[in-house]
């Protein structure tokens, strides 16, 4: 695939990766339809809720240190700013770094939508530069900006000539794509287009694309064994650090859906190897992930040493939980980068996954290959039920009512209260490293064990709370969800 950075924006996942947000069937039929290119988006009879790719873009860019973001939208679109302030301040505090990203909003109103707001945007960009010294200014769009056709590229070009720092246009209107993970690609595209520079020399750095670097000391310790250091992307990074990503030894990721464009673009354009494998979750995932990194660095013996140490420390403890969980079942719901990983990891501790629910499905990644996390479980779980439900709570509860699992595993919090009221214990992967490696798997197993030991909370909620769906809906066949 050609990685053309000359365009003002990247193609959406629907056209680039043939992504879809609706499907009901099993893993075998999903992969077959993916291979013969017959999988297509269906229209839902009813959509209850969704999220916004603009939020994903803002989340990714916000985590970069010492920048200013001009959000060219109505002020309501900046409702997430307090969350980012709290999150990334906390992340930087862990490493004694200062997180000082600033936000300005043009606060588009009714008059702006009729007559345009280019002058208001120019004034805001100038104000951002005068008031907040920073390494870059990002102009981000919202739905209103796209609908009225604001030319943010022209404004950015004008101020790139006036100011000594880059002014970067980011086309991230929420209405552009039904797949909100497209926001990750938009962030990666503008970083590659405007920030990353051609390499001058190789450095002992490994690009590590993740969300919140919560186990930074552990990852740093592992990479140090390979005589390398991690560059966490994008949380806690600087514009200068990002500009030198092309000089790194390799790129790895904590989530397959998070980094396909960045990893493949760095490999194609600058020769930085992208570790395309299952992620480092659980026993098999950690072993495979670490060995693939070591293979690129030509230090396979060190990987085997680390694996041996981890096995000696945790494997026997993990196997004890496997005996305890025999016969237990689960339903998993997350983005595709975590859903199929969780199926494999839960199997390692003796829990059978009855259904895997993903928010969307990527038919391929930017290397034109089917995602590794998906194909890896094709043979071992060929009868696994799969639904692509795009965060639809009403579809989720219908499936849970039919499957009646002992446990619900979820990545995002919005579904958790409803499921708990059904009397089903819930484990939420708030931390992306919840099941990372041997230690993560051991800690996750302990949490699950606690839930199975004491069910009084969920049983009490089921007895005294009602869910907002009738028994008629909960008994509907899943074939009725989409047209």
ABEGO torsion letter per residue (X at the ends): XBBBAABABBBBAAAAAGBBABBBEBAAAAAAAAAAGABBBBBBABBABBBBAAAAAAAAAAABBGBBBBBBBBAAAAAAAAAAAAAAAAAAAAAGBBBABBBBBAGBBAAAAAAEAAAAAAAAAAAAAAABBBABBBBBBBAAAAAAGBBAAAAAAAAAAABABBBBBBBABAAABABAAAAAAAAAAAAAAAABBBBABBBBBBBBBBAAGAAAAAAAAAAAAAGBBBBBOABGBBAAAAAAAAABABBBBABAAAAAAAAAAAAAAAGBBBBBBBBABEAAAAAAAAAAAAAAAGBAAAAAAAAAAAAAAAAAAAAAAAAAABGBBBBBBBBAAAAAAAAAAAAAAGBBBABBBBABBBABBAAGBBBAAAAAAAAAAAABBBBBAGGBAAAAAAAAAAAGBABBBBABAAAAAAAAAAGBBBBBBABAAAABEAAAAAAAAAAAAAAAABAAAAAAAAAABBBABBAAAAABBAAAABX
